[in-house]
């Protein structure tokens, strides 16, 4: 049975971490939109924004996704938990898909290998923050606290 920690003590740290990723992605997207505004939507030029290659389509998607992550990080409910889990899976899937299309003409988001690596790292971090960001009622918090204090005693019952 899968156990997701409820009301983990490091929740604020994980929310800040997800928020910082959201700020970076939003800044990357805004700068990328400004940089690639006069090029084609799916251009394959040599435009770099904050260390990652981009085009107008990828920059616009990054603005939307960065705002999505900031909204999720600002919520103290389970909405942020589900948003981070979803974002982590989307980042991992997108990175693997774009890595498979990297050296082809189907690389419509103009990814480079550095973009793939950053997307994989962000996906893993967001997946981790989503796993530890679950919120529950105070009764669940007490059960979790007891489980953390006496993990071996529960197994022998």
N, C-alpha and C positions, 0 to 999 in steps of 0.2 A: 504494500500500500504506500502510495506517495504521500509524503508529509511536507507541506509547505508551512514554514514558520509563520505564525500569526503574531502581529504586534512585536516584531523583532526590535531589540533595542537600537540597532544600527539603522533603522528606517530613515531617520533624517539624513544620515550620510548618503544613503543610496538615492534618496530623492534629489539631493544636491548634485550627486554624480550624474544622474539622468538629466538634470537641468543644465549642467555644464555641457554635456553632449548636445543637448538641444540648442544652447546658445551658439556653440561652434557651428552646428549644421545651419542654423539660421543665418549667422554671419557669412558663412561660406556661400550660401545661396544668394543672399542680397548682393554681396560683392561679385559673385558670378553673373548675376542678372545685369548688373551695371557694366561689367566687362564684356559680356557677349550679346548685348542688346541689339547691335547692328549686324550680327551674323545670323545664319539660319537657325531654326529651332533645333534641328538635329545635326548641327555642323560638326565636322570632324577636324576642326582646327587645333592649334596648339595653345589653347587658352587655359591658364592655370589660375586657380583661386585658392588662396590659403594652403598652398602645397599640393593641391589635387587638381587633376585635369578635369575640365568641365565643358559643357555647352549650355545653350539657353534652356533646353528642356530639363536637363539635370539640375540646373540652378533653380528653376521654378519649382520643381518637385522638392528640392532641398528646403526652400523657403516654407513650403506647406508642411513638410515633415518636421522641420525645426520648430515651427509654431505648435504642431501636434505634440511634440515631446515636452515643450515648455508648459503646455496646458496640463499634460499628464503629471509632470513634476510638481505643479502647483496645487494639485488636488490631494487632500488628506484622506480620501476615501479609496475604495478598491478600484475606482476608475483608473487611477495612476498605475496600479498593479497590473491591470489588464492591458492598458496602453503600452507599458514597458515590455510585457511579454510579447504582445503583438509586434511592436517595433523591433524587438530583438530577432524574432523569426523573419520578419520582412528584410531586415538588413542582411542576415545570413543567407537567405534565399537569393536576394538580389546580387550579393557579392559572388556567390557561386555561379549564378546564371551569367553575369557579366564576365567572369573569368573564363567561362567556356566560350564566350563570343569575343574575347579580347582582340585577337589578331584577324578578325573577319570584318567584312563590311556591315555586319549586323550589330556592331558595337554602337548602337544608336544613342547611348548616353555618354559616349566618348570617355569611357573608363580607361585608366592606366592600371598597372599592377599596384601602384601605391594606393590608388583609390580602392581597389579590391581589399588590400590588407587593412586599410582604415575601416572599411565597411565591416569586415569580419571582426575586428576588435570591438567596434561600436556595437555590433550585434551580440557578441558574447557578454559585454558589460551590461547592455540593456536587458538581456535575458536574465543575467544574475540579479540585477536590481529588481526586476519583476518578480523573481522568485522570493525575495526577502522583503517585499513591500506590501504584503497582504495585511489588511486591517480586520480586526474582529472585535466583538464586544469585550468588556472588561473581564468577564468570566473566562474567556479564551486566553486573555492575557495572563491571568493567574495560573491557568493550567500550563501554558507555555513556560512561565517563569519556574514553576515546580519541575517541569521536565528538564529544563536546562540545569537546574540545581542538583537534581538526583536522577541522572539518566540511567544509571546501572540498576538502581533499586526498582524501577518500573519493569525492567526486563525479567526480573525474578518473581514477579507476582503471578 
